[in-house]
Amino acid sequence: MGNPCGMTRANILEKSEVKGVPIYFGTGVNPVNSPAQFFVAWGKGVLEGGLIRTFNSEQADYGFLWFIDEDEALERYSLLKQI
């Protein structure tokens, strides 16, 4: 089975949970002509069978953001863990 359009395999490097909400930091190949390869995702159901969406979506209880810079992604991940 291949990846559905608009999704890529998520390689989770770190996972936390804050007030029942899972938060993920990981890598993946963003195939939308972007050099972004690090992501931060949060919310229940954000990963679908180990896959993550390849675009940015940010809501209070659910989202996924792609980053080019690993330090920037880790900073966002740390911030989400504190909120």
C-alpha positions in Angstrom: 0.0 0.0 0.0 1.4 3.4 -0.9 0.9 6.7 0.8 -2.4 8.5 0.0 -1.9 11.9 -1.7 -1.1 14.6 0.7 0.4 12.3 3.4 3.8 10.9 4.2 5.2 8.3 6.6 5.9 9.8 10.1 9.1 8.9 11.9 8.4 9.8 15.5 11.5 11.0 17.4 9.7 12.1 20.6 6.2 11.8 22.0 4.7 13.5 25.0 1.2 13.9 26.4 -0.2 17.0 28.0 -3.7 16.8 29.6 -4.5 13.8 27.5 -3.4 15.4 24.2 -0.6 13.7 22.4 2.3 15.8 21.1 4.8 14.5 18.5 8.1 15.6 17.2 9.4 13.8 14.1 10.7 13.7 10.6 9.2 12.8 7.3 9.6 13.6 3.6 7.3 16.5 2.7 6.7 15.8 -1.0 5.1 19.2 -1.7 8.2 20.7 -3.3 9.4 21.9 0.1 12.7 21.2 1.9 10.7 20.9 5.2 11.4 17.6 6.9 10.7 18.1 10.6 7.3 18.3 12.0 5.4 18.9 15.3 2.0 17.5 15.6 -0.6 17.4 18.3 -4.1 16.1 18.9 -5.9 12.7 18.9 -6.0 11.1 15.5 -3.3 13.5 14.0 -1.4 10.4 12.8 -3.4 8.1 10.6 -1.9 4.7 10.5 1.6 6.1 10.9 1.0 8.8 8.3 0.9 12.5 8.6 -0.5 15.3 6.4 2.1 17.2 4.3 0.6 20.6 4.8 0.4 22.9 7.8 -2.8 23.1 9.9 -2.9 24.8 13.3 -5.9 24.6 15.7 -5.9 24.7 19.5 -6.5 21.0 20.0 -5.3 19.5 16.7 -2.5 20.4 14.2 0.6 19.7 12.4 3.4 22.1 11.4 6.4 21.4 9.1 9.8 23.0 9.6 13.0 23.2 7.7 15.1 23.9 10.8 15.3 21.2 13.4 16.0 23.7 16.2 12.9 25.7 15.3 10.8 22.5 15.3 12.2 21.4 18.7 11.5 24.9 20.1 7.8 24.6 19.0 7.6 21.1 20.4 9.0 22.3 23.8 6.5 25.2 23.8 3.6 22.9 23.2 4.7 20.6 26.1 4.6 23.6 28.5 1.2 25.0 27.4 
